[in-house]
């Protein structure tokens, strides 16, 4: 089945208001920037996003955030996004902070059909006890806090129950992909992209290099096409348009 769409706009056209989205990338590495820009132009609002972080001011998911299109974020890191912090602390944005490894496993579990799992991460903290501020009121008080989670001992060690994550859609970026949706990721851009792709019921992948069937070595495919429903081939300029969150050079 040829899964290639004519444009990013076509690929995200049916994402409705209030949809849940798993979005790949780490910082600004491997983010599906073209799809995010297309979604911004499409106009969907009230989005519930699952991503390691929410981009930066003016880039990545930060574009949707600054346009107040995001209602809820499940992630691990506020990062360098001042608007994210402002919306969260002012009560405009609901935020569920999750330990980074737990977030990765929740996405993988959801994509694998595993409803829940036990992990030692978070035992003895508010992650397990509950009480983490999910949403603040305008006066700075906590309007909604995280609930307590089930804990259980295995072989004398305590573990907390975490639930797998599935979303309505997933937006990811890959280095190479074929028309059937088989994807190859490159270096640090692999962070969270395969996991986000697994979690989405409808996964849209932008690829820097679109290749024909048979060109990908099956042993080098990181994510099989069964997890991907739509492919968008980037132009050379789009593929090269990559930004660095914090550029550090020698004096």
C-alpha positions as CSV (number, residue, x, y, z in Angstrom):
1,X,0.0,0.0,0.0
2,X,1.4,3.4,-1.1
3,X,1.1,5.6,2.0
4,X,2.7,8.8,0.6
5,X,0.6,11.9,0.8
6,X,0.9,14.9,-1.5
7,X,1.7,17.4,1.2
8,X,2.0,17.8,5.0
9,X,-1.3,19.9,4.9
10,X,-3.2,16.9,3.4
11,X,-1.6,14.5,5.9
12,X,-2.9,16.4,8.9
13,X,-6.1,17.8,7.5
14,X,-8.4,15.5,9.5
15,X,-6.8,16.1,12.9
16,X,-9.8,17.5,14.9
17,X,-10.0,19.9,17.8
18,X,-9.3,18.1,21.1
19,X,-7.3,15.3,19.5
20,X,-4.5,13.5,21.4
21,X,-1.0,13.6,19.7
22,X,2.2,11.7,20.4
23,X,5.0,13.8,18.9
24,X,8.6,12.5,18.4
25,X,11.9,14.2,19.0
26,X,14.1,15.4,21.8
27,X,14.7,19.1,22.3
28,X,14.8,20.2,18.7
29,X,16.5,17.0,17.4
30,X,14.3,14.9,15.3
31,X,11.1,17.0,15.7
32,X,8.5,16.7,12.9
33,X,8.7,20.4,12.3
34,X,7.0,20.5,8.9
35,X,4.0,18.5,10.2
36,X,3.7,20.8,13.2
37,X,3.7,23.9,11.0
38,X,1.1,22.3,8.8
39,X,-1.1,21.5,11.9
40,X,-0.7,25.1,13.0
41,X,-1.9,26.3,9.6
42,X,-4.8,23.8,9.8
43,X,-6.1,25.4,12.9
44,X,-6.9,22.5,15.3
45,X,-7.1,23.6,18.9
46,X,-7.6,22.0,22.4
47,X,-4.9,19.5,21.5
48,X,-3.6,17.0,24.1
49,X,0.1,16.4,23.4
50,X,2.4,13.6,24.6
51,X,6.0,14.5,23.9
52,X,9.3,14.5,25.8
53,X,9.2,18.4,25.8
54,X,7.1,21.0,24.1
55,X,9.6,22.6,21.8
56,X,11.1,26.0,22.4
57,X,9.7,29.5,22.0
58,X,8.8,29.8,18.3
59,X,10.0,26.4,17.2
60,X,8.5,22.9,17.2
61,X,5.5,22.4,19.4
62,X,6.3,25.8,20.8
63,X,4.5,27.2,17.7
64,X,1.2,25.5,18.7
65,X,1.7,26.4,22.3
66,X,2.2,30.1,21.7
67,X,-1.0,30.1,19.6
68,X,-2.8,28.5,22.6
69,X,-3.7,25.4,20.6
70,X,-2.5,23.0,23.2
71,X,-4.7,22.2,26.3
72,X,-2.7,19.5,27.9
73,X,0.9,18.2,27.8
74,X,2.3,14.9,29.1
75,X,6.0,15.1,29.1
76,X,9.3,15.0,31.0
77,X,10.9,18.4,30.5
78,X,9.8,22.0,30.4
79,X,13.0,22.9,28.7
80,X,13.9,26.4,27.4
81,X,10.3,27.3,26.7
82,X,9.3,30.3,28.7
83,X,5.8,30.4,27.3
84,X,5.3,26.8,28.4
85,X,6.3,27.8,32.0
86,X,4.1,30.9,31.9
87,X,0.9,29.0,30.7
88,X,1.5,26.3,33.2
89,X,2.0,28.5,36.2
90,X,-0.9,30.8,35.3
91,X,-3.3,27.9,35.0
92,X,-3.8,28.1,31.2
93,X,-2.2,24.7,30.5
94,X,-2.6,21.3,32.2
95,X,0.8,19.5,32.5
96,X,1.5,15.9,33.6
97,X,5.3,15.6,34.2
98,X,6.5,12.0,33.9
99,X,10.0,10.5,34.6
100,X,11.7,10.3,31.2
101,X,12.3,6.6,31.1
102,X,8.7,6.0,32.3
103,X,7.3,8.2,29.5
104,X,9.3,6.2,26.9
105,X,8.0,2.9,28.3
106,X,4.4,4.1,28.5
107,X,4.5,5.0,24.8
108,X,6.2,1.7,23.9
109,X,3.7,-0.3,26.1
110,X,0.7,1.5,24.6
111,X,2.0,0.8,21.1
112,X,2.6,-2.9,22.0
113,X,-0.9,-3.4,23.4
114,X,0.3,-3.6,27.0
115,X,-2.2,-1.7,29.2
116,X,0.0,-1.1,32.2
117,X,3.3,-2.1,33.8
118,X,5.2,-1.8,37.1
119,X,8.4,0.2,37.5
120,X,10.6,1.3,40.4
121,X,10.9,4.8,39.0
122,X,9.0,7.2,41.2
123,X,8.5,5.0,44.2
124,X,8.5,7.1,47.5
125,X,7.8,10.3,45.6
126,X,4.8,12.3,44.5
127,X,4.9,10.4,41.3
128,X,3.5,7.5,43.3
129,X,1.9,9.3,46.2
130,X,0.1,11.8,44.1
131,X,-0.2,15.5,44.6
132,X,1.9,16.8,41.7
133,X,0.2,19.9,40.3
134,X,-1.4,19.1,36.9
135,X,-3.1,22.5,36.7
136,X,-2.9,25.7,38.7
137,X,-5.6,28.1,39.4
138,X,-5.2,31.8,38.5
139,X,-4.3,32.7,42.1
140,X,-1.4,30.1,42.2
141,X,-3.1,27.4,44.1
142,X,-3.3,23.9,42.8
143,X,-6.6,23.4,40.9
144,X,-5.9,19.8,39.8
145,X,-3.3,17.4,41.3
146,X,-2.1,14.0,40.2
147,X,-3.9,11.0,41.8
148,X,-2.1,8.4,43.9
149,X,-0.9,5.3,42.0
150,X,-1.1,1.7,42.9
151,X,2.2,0.2,44.3
152,X,3.1,-3.4,44.8
153,X,6.1,-5.3,46.1
154,X,8.0,-7.8,43.9
155,X,10.8,-9.8,45.5
156,X,11.0,-7.3,48.4
157,X,11.2,-4.2,46.2
158,X,8.4,-1.6,45.7
159,X,7.1,-0.8,42.2
160,X,4.5,1.7,41.0
161,X,1.9,0.9,38.4
162,X,2.0,3.0,35.2
163,X,-0.4,2.9,32.3
164,X,0.5,2.6,28.6
165,X,-0.2,5.6,26.4
166,X,-2.1,5.5,23.1
167,X,-3.1,8.6,21.1
168,X,-5.4,9.5,18.3
169,X,-2.5,10.6,16.1
170,X,1.3,10.6,16.1
171,X,3.6,13.0,14.3
172,X,7.2,11.8,13.8
173,X,10.3,12.5,11.6
174,X,12.6,9.9,10.1
175,X,15.8,10.0,8.1
176,X,14.7,7.5,5.4
177,X,11.4,5.8,4.6
178,X,9.7,3.9,1.9
179,X,6.2,4.0,0.4
180,X,5.0,1.3,2.8
181,X,6.0,3.3,5.8
182,X,9.1,1.4,6.9
183,X,11.3,3.9,8.7
184,X,15.0,4.4,9.5
185,X,16.0,7.0,12.1
186,X,19.4,8.6,12.4
187,X,21.5,9.1,15.5
188,X,19.9,11.3,18.3
189,X,16.8,12.0,16.1
190,X,15.7,8.4,17.0
191,X,14.9,9.7,20.5
192,X,11.1,9.2,21.1
193,X,10.3,9.0,17.4
194,X,9.8,5.2,17.1
195,X,7.9,5.1,20.5
196,X,5.6,8.0,19.5
197,X,4.9,6.3,16.2
198,X,4.0,3.1,17.9
199,X,1.5,4.9,20.2
200,X,-0.5,6.7,17.6
201,X,-3.6,5.1,16.1
202,X,-2.9,7.1,12.9
203,X,0.8,7.9,12.5
204,X,2.1,10.5,10.1
205,X,5.8,10.5,9.3
206,X,7.8,13.2,7.5
207,X,10.9,11.6,5.9
208,X,14.1,13.4,4.8
209,X,14.7,10.7,2.1
210,X,11.8,8.8,0.4
211,X,13.1,5.6,-1.2
212,X,11.5,3.0,-3.3
213,X,10.4,-0.4,-2.1
214,X,13.3,-2.8,-1.6
215,X,15.9,-0.1,-1.1
216,X,15.8,-0.4,2.7
217,X,17.8,-3.3,4.1
218,X,15.2,-5.1,6.3
219,X,17.8,-5.6,9.0
220,X,18.3,-1.8,9.2
221,X,14.6,-0.8,9.5
222,X,13.9,0.7,13.0
223,X,10.1,0.9,12.7
224,X,8.1,-1.4,10.4
225,X,5.4,0.1,8.2
226,X,2.6,-1.5,10.2
227,X,2.9,1.3,12.7
228,X,2.7,4.1,10.0
229,X,-0.3,5.2,8.0
230,X,0.9,8.3,6.2
231,X,4.2,9.4,4.7
232,X,5.2,13.0,3.7
233,X,8.4,13.4,1.7
234,X,10.3,16.5,2.6
235,X,12.0,18.8,0.1
236,X,15.8,19.2,0.2
237,X,15.3,22.6,1.9
238,X,12.9,21.2,4.5
239,X,15.2,18.3,5.3
240,X,18.1,20.7,5.8
241,X,16.3,23.2,8.0
242,X,17.4,22.0,11.4
243,X,18.0,24.1,14.5
244,X,20.1,23.7,17.6
245,X,18.5,24.4,20.9
246,X,21.7,25.5,22.6
247,X,24.7,26.2,20.4
248,X,28.0,26.0,22.2
249,X,31.3,26.9,20.5
250,X,34.8,27.6,21.6
251,X,35.7,31.2,22.5
